[in-house]
Amino acid sequence: MWDINSTEEYLFWFSKQDDRAKEAILSVTLLLQEFGPLLKRPYADTLKGCSSIKNMKKLRIRTPFHVSGLHIILMKIGKRSY
């Protein structure tokens, strides 16, 4: 398992989502926690142009409905926890 860090802004935004959106976001976040930097498309992609920040990923949330305010979710993958 990998540590996933999030910001207060993200937590506030996440708290405003409906249950279906939260479920979709959490399912991809759990995959990221399990696979870390090895998680690839269609679930995550490496953030390009951020050479100063290593292991930064953007999650690619696919839902059949609109997720309010979702532009990009960035998660910095921390150390692996055992």
Contacts in CASP RR format, 6 or more apart in sequence:
PFRMAT RR
TARGET T0000
AUTHOR 0000-0000-0000
METHOD contacts of the structure
MODEL  1
MWDINSTEEYLFWFSKQDDRAKEAILSVTLLLQEFGPLLKRPYADTLKGC
SSIKNMKKLRIRTPFHVSGLHIILMKIGKRSY
1 33 0 8 1.000
1 34 0 8 1.000
1 80 0 8 1.000
1 81 0 8 1.000
1 82 0 8 1.000
2 32 0 8 1.000
2 33 0 8 1.000
2 34 0 8 1.000
2 35 0 8 1.000
2 36 0 8 1.000
2 37 0 8 1.000
2 77 0 8 1.000
2 78 0 8 1.000
2 79 0 8 1.000
2 80 0 8 1.000
2 81 0 8 1.000
3 33 0 8 1.000
3 77 0 8 1.000
3 78 0 8 1.000
3 79 0 8 1.000
3 80 0 8 1.000
3 81 0 8 1.000
4 29 0 8 1.000
4 32 0 8 1.000
4 33 0 8 1.000
4 75 0 8 1.000
4 77 0 8 1.000
4 78 0 8 1.000
5 75 0 8 1.000
5 76 0 8 1.000
5 78 0 8 1.000
6 14 0 8 1.000
6 75 0 8 1.000
10 73 0 8 1.000
13 69 0 8 1.000
14 22 0 8 1.000
14 25 0 8 1.000
16 68 0 8 1.000
17 25 0 8 1.000
17 67 0 8 1.000
17 68 0 8 1.000
20 63 0 8 1.000
20 65 0 8 1.000
21 63 0 8 1.000
21 65 0 8 1.000
21 67 0 8 1.000
21 68 0 8 1.000
21 70 0 8 1.000
24 61 0 8 1.000
24 62 0 8 1.000
24 63 0 8 1.000
24 67 0 8 1.000
25 59 0 8 1.000
25 61 0 8 1.000
25 67 0 8 1.000
25 73 0 8 1.000
28 43 0 8 1.000
28 44 0 8 1.000
28 59 0 8 1.000
28 60 0 8 1.000
28 61 0 8 1.000
29 59 0 8 1.000
29 75 0 8 1.000
31 39 0 8 1.000
31 43 0 8 1.000
31 44 0 8 1.000
32 39 0 8 1.000
32 43 0 8 1.000
32 44 0 8 1.000
32 57 0 8 1.000
32 59 0 8 1.000
32 75 0 8 1.000
32 77 0 8 1.000
36 55 0 8 1.000
36 57 0 8 1.000
36 77 0 8 1.000
37 55 0 8 1.000
37 57 0 8 1.000
37 77 0 8 1.000
39 57 0 8 1.000
41 60 0 8 1.000
42 60 0 8 1.000
42 62 0 8 1.000
43 59 0 8 1.000
43 60 0 8 1.000
44 57 0 8 1.000
44 58 0 8 1.000
44 59 0 8 1.000
44 60 0 8 1.000
45 57 0 8 1.000
45 58 0 8 1.000
45 60 0 8 1.000
46 56 0 8 1.000
46 57 0 8 1.000
46 58 0 8 1.000
47 53 0 8 1.000
47 56 0 8 1.000
47 57 0 8 1.000
47 58 0 8 1.000
47 74 0 8 1.000
50 56 0 8 1.000
53 76 0 8 1.000
55 76 0 8 1.000
55 77 0 8 1.000
55 78 0 8 1.000
56 74 0 8 1.000
56 75 0 8 1.000
56 76 0 8 1.000
56 77 0 8 1.000
57 74 0 8 1.000
57 75 0 8 1.000
57 76 0 8 1.000
57 77 0 8 1.000
58 72 0 8 1.000
58 73 0 8 1.000
58 74 0 8 1.000
59 73 0 8 1.000
59 74 0 8 1.000
59 75 0 8 1.000
61 67 0 8 1.000
61 70 0 8 1.000
61 73 0 8 1.000
END
